[in-house]
């Protein structure tokens, strides 16, 4: 099935036969989940739900998902305190709507395949969640996904995950997913990322999100994964890659050492994004997994983006290229590059010639100081997030 077809089919699936169960305590919630059948909606009343919930084999159906949602959108329930907020193992067609996950020492939300990609987790929708204050230091993720296919994450706010190693959304061996219209808010910690796609992850669309200082790397396309954790499992003698066929488009990035990094990826498109004041580079091309059989990071496209930077925050021409990569395979076209304080020095140092790039021409934002990076009305800028067509 083509990318656009599976996205449309998945987006149109709906809960056509819903029954509502309202709960007001952790015990009632656990009981409702244990008794849940396809089509049920479990509505959590206002208040705090402590405990760390683990649910295995929760299974709805294609057009009859099991929905866990806030009973009152004005007073969303708060899942708080402890290790991991919720952990789903081997779910199918489960949706979470308008819940808040706060103050967890581990991960906010963990969804996995139970260690067997023969039966991947599938059909999960995360809508309107708030995930905040997750972990303190190290590998603590807002949303952790392993072995999940055919999923959608939309309209969520994710902020404050692990410093020096965590991710807002961390994907290991996930496939056919859409991450859209979310806000990622963090600090410029060098070891953390906003969205990470690794462990064989493929066919992920990251669209129309906002990244505010979302870690050292806003979107890490690839990474470094232990060999036993790839999904599907690596085949001896074959070519291996951390990620493949990833699209990053229509997003707005503020800050981060590098808003985008290509890391052991085989084919990724980064297009129509607005990048404002990166702290060192616009992008990085790296290779972190050098185990036998792994391809060099290759076949990236960086096109139709707006990149606005300050010379004091611009290193090595705005592009960092690591060892054991294939930068000659990358394509650059129609990007708008503007150095705020020295427009004459706007042209970056790219590994291959750019086609129809624009250098030194100011981009008029509505109010960049206040974070409004929409292009001013009437501005003739044909690149950037605003220019991505529906």
Backbone torsions as a table, in degrees:
resi	resn	phi	psi	omega
1	UNK	NA	133.5	179.7
2	UNK	-67.4	157.4	-176.1
3	UNK	-54.9	-49.8	-175.3
4	UNK	-64.7	-31.5	-178.6
5	UNK	-69.4	-46.4	-178.8
6	UNK	-69.8	-30.3	175.9
7	UNK	-64.5	-43.6	-178.4
8	UNK	-68.7	-42.1	179.1
9	UNK	-61.4	-44.4	-177.8
10	UNK	-66.9	-41.1	-177.7
11	UNK	-66.5	-27.8	-176.3
12	UNK	-86.9	-11.1	177.4
13	UNK	-62.0	139.9	-176.9
14	UNK	-144.1	163.1	179.3
15	UNK	-87.8	92.0	-170.6
16	UNK	-86.8	-9.2	-175.4
17	UNK	-141.9	73.3	-171.2
18	UNK	-98.9	141.4	169.0
19	UNK	-121.6	139.8	-174.3
20	UNK	-102.3	137.6	172.3
21	UNK	-129.2	120.1	-179.4
22	UNK	-99.7	133.9	179.9
23	UNK	-126.0	156.5	-176.8
24	UNK	-135.2	8.9	178.5
25	UNK	-149.7	163.3	179.1
26	UNK	-61.4	-39.5	-179.4
27	UNK	-64.8	-44.0	178.2
28	UNK	-63.8	-37.4	179.4
29	UNK	-63.5	-48.5	179.3
30	UNK	-60.0	-40.9	-179.5
31	UNK	-65.9	-41.1	-179.7
32	UNK	-64.2	-39.7	178.2
33	UNK	-66.7	-41.7	-179.7
34	UNK	-61.5	-29.7	-177.4
35	UNK	-99.2	2.1	-172.3
36	UNK	-67.5	140.3	174.6
37	UNK	-125.3	162.7	-179.2
38	UNK	-52.5	134.4	178.2
39	UNK	97.1	-10.6	-177.6
40	UNK	-77.2	147.3	170.1
41	UNK	-115.3	120.3	176.7
42	UNK	-98.4	114.3	-174.7
43	UNK	-104.2	120.6	-179.5
44	UNK	-91.3	122.5	176.9
45	UNK	-68.9	165.6	179.9
46	UNK	-58.4	151.8	177.6
47	UNK	128.8	-177.3	-179.7
48	UNK	-99.5	137.9	178.2
49	UNK	-122.2	105.9	-176.3
50	UNK	-98.2	160.3	169.0
51	UNK	132.6	-31.5	-174.8
52	UNK	77.8	104.9	-171.8
53	UNK	-102.6	134.6	176.6
54	UNK	-125.9	119.7	-178.5
55	UNK	-124.0	127.3	-179.4
56	UNK	-111.8	140.0	173.0
57	UNK	57.6	38.8	174.6
58	UNK	-81.3	117.6	-168.3
59	UNK	-133.3	115.7	167.5
60	UNK	-93.2	-161.0	177.7
61	UNK	-129.3	169.4	-171.0
62	UNK	-50.1	-52.7	-179.5
63	UNK	-104.2	11.4	177.9
64	UNK	-137.3	65.9	-179.1
65	UNK	-69.7	158.9	168.5
66	UNK	-88.7	122.1	-175.6
67	UNK	-110.9	129.6	173.2
68	UNK	-113.7	117.6	-168.5
69	UNK	-145.5	165.1	173.3
70	UNK	-71.3	135.9	174.9
71	UNK	-72.4	-32.1	-177.7
72	UNK	-129.0	110.1	-177.4
73	UNK	-62.6	-26.3	179.4
74	UNK	-76.9	-18.9	-179.8
75	UNK	-134.6	71.3	-176.5
76	UNK	-64.9	144.8	177.6
77	UNK	-67.1	149.2	-178.7
78	UNK	-113.9	120.2	175.5
79	UNK	-96.3	111.8	-169.2
80	UNK	-145.0	155.2	170.8
81	UNK	83.2	124.2	175.4
82	UNK	118.4	-148.6	-175.6
83	UNK	-86.3	-81.2	179.0
84	UNK	-115.1	136.3	-176.8
85	UNK	-61.2	-60.3	175.5
86	UNK	-139.5	141.6	178.1
87	UNK	-129.6	117.7	177.5
88	UNK	-109.0	126.5	177.0
89	UNK	-111.8	124.2	178.5
90	UNK	56.3	44.8	175.6
91	UNK	-78.2	160.6	173.1
92	UNK	-143.1	127.0	177.1
93	UNK	53.3	59.0	177.1
94	UNK	-119.8	137.0	179.9
95	UNK	-125.0	139.9	173.7
96	UNK	-117.4	127.1	-177.0
97	UNK	-127.0	128.5	166.7
98	UNK	56.6	44.8	173.3
99	UNK	-106.6	154.8	176.0
100	UNK	-115.2	129.2	175.2
101	UNK	-113.1	121.8	-173.9
102	UNK	-142.7	145.7	169.3
103	UNK	59.5	57.8	175.4
104	UNK	-112.5	142.8	-179.3
105	UNK	-82.6	-18.9	179.1
106	UNK	-105.8	-114.0	177.7
107	UNK	-107.2	149.0	177.3
108	UNK	-68.6	-50.0	-177.2
109	UNK	-141.6	130.2	-177.3
110	UNK	-126.3	124.1	179.1
111	UNK	-129.1	124.6	-177.5
112	UNK	-145.7	175.4	-175.9
113	UNK	-96.6	12.7	-179.3
114	UNK	70.9	16.7	178.0
115	UNK	88.4	0.4	179.9
116	UNK	-127.6	108.8	180.0
117	UNK	-76.3	-5.1	173.0
118	UNK	-61.5	-27.9	176.1
119	UNK	-128.4	76.6	-176.5
120	UNK	-66.4	154.2	167.3
121	UNK	-66.3	144.6	-175.0
122	UNK	-152.3	159.2	170.8
123	UNK	65.6	31.9	-178.8
124	UNK	-91.5	137.8	173.8
125	UNK	-123.0	127.4	173.2
126	UNK	-114.3	116.6	-172.1
127	UNK	-130.4	123.9	172.6
128	UNK	66.5	26.7	178.9
129	UNK	-80.2	153.6	167.7
130	UNK	-117.8	123.1	-179.7
131	UNK	-124.2	115.9	-170.3
132	UNK	-144.1	149.5	174.3
133	UNK	57.1	56.6	-177.3
134	UNK	-101.9	117.8	178.5
135	UNK	65.5	176.4	177.6
136	UNK	-118.1	-58.7	179.9
137	UNK	-133.6	155.8	173.7
138	UNK	87.3	-161.6	-172.1
139	UNK	-79.7	75.9	177.8
140	UNK	-122.0	118.7	-171.9
141	UNK	-107.1	145.9	172.1
142	UNK	-63.1	-54.8	177.3
143	UNK	-130.0	122.2	-177.8
144	UNK	-113.4	124.0	-176.2
145	UNK	-125.1	130.1	178.7
146	UNK	-137.7	120.0	177.9
147	UNK	67.4	43.1	-179.9
148	UNK	-111.4	135.5	178.9
149	UNK	-128.1	155.3	174.9
150	UNK	53.6	64.5	-174.4
151	UNK	-131.2	166.1	-179.7
152	UNK	-143.3	133.9	175.2
153	UNK	-125.4	118.4	-170.3
154	UNK	-144.6	141.4	172.7
155	UNK	64.0	26.2	-179.1
156	UNK	-98.0	155.7	171.7
157	UNK	-116.0	122.0	-176.4
158	UNK	-126.2	121.1	-175.3
159	UNK	-148.9	145.3	173.1
160	UNK	72.3	55.1	175.1
161	UNK	-94.2	-171.5	-172.3
162	UNK	-59.3	129.4	178.7
163	UNK	-81.1	131.6	176.1
164	UNK	82.0	23.5	177.7
165	UNK	168.1	-17.0	-176.9
166	UNK	-88.5	173.5	178.1
167	UNK	-134.5	149.9	171.2
168	UNK	-62.1	-51.8	170.7
169	UNK	-128.6	123.9	178.7
170	UNK	-115.9	121.6	-179.9
171	UNK	-114.7	128.8	173.2
172	UNK	-122.4	115.5	177.8
173	UNK	60.3	45.1	178.6
174	UNK	-108.3	151.0	-172.0
175	UNK	-144.3	144.7	176.5
176	UNK	56.9	67.0	-179.5
177	UNK	-128.5	153.3	176.2
178	UNK	-122.9	124.3	177.2
179	UNK	-118.5	108.4	-169.4
180	UNK	-142.0	144.4	170.9
181	UNK	60.2	35.8	177.0
182	UNK	-104.7	163.9	173.8
183	UNK	-118.1	128.1	176.3
184	UNK	-115.5	123.4	-173.8
185	UNK	-135.2	124.1	-175.3
186	UNK	-155.3	-149.6	175.6
187	UNK	-123.9	172.5	-179.0
188	UNK	-83.6	44.5	175.9
189	UNK	-65.6	131.3	-173.5
190	UNK	-69.6	-23.4	-174.6
191	UNK	-98.1	-0.2	-176.4
192	UNK	-110.4	164.6	-178.8
193	UNK	-136.7	155.7	174.7
194	UNK	-75.9	-61.0	176.5
195	UNK	-127.4	131.5	-179.9
196	UNK	-125.8	131.8	-179.8
197	UNK	-120.4	107.6	-175.8
198	UNK	-146.8	-174.1	177.0
199	UNK	64.8	31.4	-179.3
200	UNK	90.6	9.7	-178.6
201	UNK	-58.5	140.4	-178.7
202	UNK	-147.6	158.7	174.3
203	UNK	53.8	54.6	176.8
204	UNK	-111.3	130.5	175.0
205	UNK	-107.4	122.1	179.2
206	UNK	-113.1	102.1	-166.9
207	UNK	-128.2	137.5	167.1
208	UNK	55.0	38.9	175.1
209	UNK	-99.8	166.1	176.6
210	UNK	-120.0	126.0	-179.1
211	UNK	-115.4	113.6	179.7
212	UNK	-110.5	103.0	-178.0
213	UNK	47.9	47.6	-170.5
214	UNK	-84.3	60.9	179.7
215	UNK	85.0	176.5	179.2
216	UNK	-62.6	-35.0	176.3
217	UNK	-122.6	115.8	-179.0
218	UNK	-60.6	-53.4	173.7
219	UNK	-124.5	120.2	178.5
220	UNK	-102.8	101.8	-177.3
221	UNK	-88.1	91.9	-173.0
222	UNK	114.1	-153.6	-179.6
223	UNK	151.1	-144.0	179.3
224	UNK	-142.3	114.2	-173.7
225	UNK	-122.8	139.2	173.0
226	UNK	-59.2	136.4	-172.1
227	UNK	-57.2	-34.8	-179.5
228	UNK	-69.3	-11.4	-172.9
229	UNK	-98.5	0.7	178.5
230	UNK	-68.7	142.9	177.3
231	UNK	-132.3	121.2	-7.4
232	UNK	-65.6	168.0	-177.6
233	UNK	-62.1	147.5	179.3
234	UNK	-68.4	139.5	178.6
235	UNK	-97.8	126.9	179.9
236	UNK	-56.1	134.7	178.4
237	UNK	85.3	-6.7	-179.1
238	UNK	-92.5	174.7	173.3
239	UNK	-82.7	139.6	-178.8
240	UNK	-123.3	151.3	175.2
241	UNK	-150.1	151.8	178.3
242	UNK	-73.0	-33.8	-178.2
243	UNK	-154.3	157.9	-179.3
244	UNK	-154.4	141.8	174.4
245	UNK	57.6	60.4	178.0
246	UNK	-109.7	136.7	178.3
247	UNK	-120.9	128.6	178.4
248	UNK	-122.5	107.7	-171.1
249	UNK	-149.3	142.2	176.3
250	UNK	73.2	19.0	-178.5
251	UNK	-95.2	159.9	174.6
252	UNK	-117.7	126.6	-179.3
253	UNK	-117.8	131.6	172.3
254	UNK	-123.0	125.2	178.9
255	UNK	74.5	-154.4	-173.1
256	UNK	76.0	143.0	176.8
257	UNK	-58.7	-41.3	174.8
258	UNK	-144.6	110.2	179.7
259	UNK	-56.8	-32.6	-178.1
260	UNK	-133.9	136.7	174.1
261	UNK	-133.2	130.6	173.4
262	UNK	-96.7	113.6	-170.6
263	UNK	-131.2	95.9	-179.4
264	UNK	67.2	31.0	-176.5
265	UNK	-99.9	149.8	176.0
266	UNK	-119.5	86.8	179.3
267	UNK	95.0	105.6	176.1
268	UNK	-151.2	143.5	-179.9
269	UNK	-117.9	124.6	175.9
270	UNK	-119.5	109.2	-170.9
271	UNK	-144.6	149.9	175.2
272	UNK	52.7	45.4	173.6
273	UNK	-108.8	153.9	173.2
274	UNK	-108.4	121.5	-177.4
275	UNK	-117.7	118.6	-174.4
276	UNK	-123.3	124.3	175.5
277	UNK	52.9	54.1	170.4
278	UNK	-62.8	151.2	-172.1
279	UNK	-84.9	-17.9	176.9
280	UNK	-143.4	-50.9	-174.9
281	UNK	-136.0	158.7	169.6
282	UNK	-78.3	-36.8	-179.4
283	UNK	-154.2	160.1	175.8
284	UNK	-128.5	146.0	174.3
285	UNK	-121.0	110.3	-169.2
286	UNK	-133.8	164.2	173.6
287	UNK	-137.3	111.7	-177.6
288	UNK	-107.9	-22.9	178.0
289	UNK	-104.7	105.9	-177.4
290	UNK	-109.7	23.4	176.5
291	UNK	-65.2	155.9	-178.9
292	UNK	-54.9	137.5	177.2
293	UNK	93.3	-11.2	-178.0
294	UNK	-81.9	129.1	178.5
295	UNK	-69.2	155.7	172.2
296	UNK	-74.2	145.6	179.3
297	UNK	-53.5	122.8	-169.6
298	UNK	-153.1	168.1	170.3
299	UNK	59.4	43.0	174.3
300	UNK	-92.9	149.8	175.3
301	UNK	-124.2	130.8	178.9
302	UNK	-127.9	98.3	-170.9
303	UNK	-137.3	149.3	170.6
304	UNK	59.0	31.3	177.4
305	UNK	-99.6	153.3	169.4
306	UNK	-102.8	126.4	179.0
307	UNK	-125.8	112.5	179.7
308	UNK	-115.5	125.2	-173.1
309	UNK	-141.5	168.8	175.7
310	UNK	-114.4	140.0	-174.0
311	UNK	-60.9	-28.9	-179.8
312	UNK	-72.3	-12.2	-178.7
313	UNK	-117.2	20.7	-172.0
314	UNK	-119.4	119.1	-175.5
315	UNK	-116.7	140.8	175.6
316	UNK	44.7	46.4	176.2
317	UNK	71.3	12.8	173.5
318	UNK	88.2	-3.5	179.5
319	UNK	-131.8	126.9	178.7
320	UNK	-106.5	122.9	-177.8
321	UNK	-117.1	120.8	-179.5
322	UNK	-92.8	176.2	-179.4
323	UNK	-72.3	157.1	174.5
324	UNK	62.7	32.5	176.6
325	UNK	-114.1	172.8	178.6
326	UNK	-121.7	67.3	-176.6
327	UNK	-62.3	-24.1	-179.6
328	UNK	-66.7	-14.1	180.0
329	UNK	-89.9	-1.0	-176.6
330	UNK	-87.7	148.3	-178.8
331	UNK	-117.4	135.7	177.1
332	UNK	-127.7	132.7	-178.7
333	UNK	-158.0	139.3	168.0
334	UNK	58.4	25.0	175.3
335	UNK	-81.5	147.9	175.1
336	UNK	-104.3	120.2	-177.8
337	UNK	-116.8	128.8	-179.4
338	UNK	-141.5	121.4	173.9
339	UNK	-91.1	117.1	-172.1
340	UNK	-59.4	-43.5	-173.9
341	UNK	-96.7	-18.3	179.0
342	UNK	-139.7	76.1	-175.8
343	UNK	-54.9	-30.7	-179.4
344	UNK	-67.3	-15.4	-180.0
345	UNK	-107.8	33.0	-175.7
346	UNK	-80.4	-21.1	-174.7
347	UNK	-72.7	125.5	-178.5
348	UNK	-80.4	171.0	174.6
349	UNK	-102.3	98.2	-175.1
350	UNK	-98.9	153.8	-178.8
351	UNK	-75.1	-19.2	175.5
352	UNK	-136.3	155.9	-179.2
353	UNK	-61.2	142.4	178.1
354	UNK	-92.5	142.8	175.8
355	UNK	-94.7	122.2	173.1
356	UNK	57.1	39.2	174.8
357	UNK	-73.5	155.0	178.0
358	UNK	-118.0	127.2	-172.6
359	UNK	-128.0	127.7	172.5
360	UNK	85.5	0.9	-179.9
361	UNK	-90.8	122.5	-175.2
362	UNK	-63.9	144.1	175.1
363	UNK	-107.8	121.2	-177.9
364	UNK	-88.4	106.7	175.4
365	UNK	-90.2	160.8	-179.5
366	UNK	-65.5	-45.7	177.2
367	UNK	-164.4	80.8	-176.2
368	UNK	-62.7	-33.9	-178.9
369	UNK	-60.3	-37.1	179.9
370	UNK	-93.0	6.8	176.7
371	UNK	86.6	8.2	177.9
372	UNK	-89.1	97.8	-175.4
373	UNK	-100.2	22.5	169.0
374	UNK	-71.5	141.6	-179.5
375	UNK	-71.7	138.2	-178.7
376	UNK	-58.6	146.8	-178.8
377	UNK	-58.6	132.0	178.9
378	UNK	89.5	-7.5	179.9
379	UNK	-70.7	132.5	-176.5
380	UNK	-91.0	65.7	179.7
381	UNK	-112.5	117.3	-173.6
382	UNK	-97.4	5.3	177.6
383	UNK	-120.1	174.6	177.3
384	UNK	97.2	173.7	-173.4
385	UNK	-60.8	-37.2	-176.9
386	UNK	-66.2	-22.5	-174.2
387	UNK	-89.3	-4.1	177.9
388	UNK	-71.9	124.0	-178.6
389	UNK	-82.0	149.6	179.7
390	UNK	-58.5	NA	NA
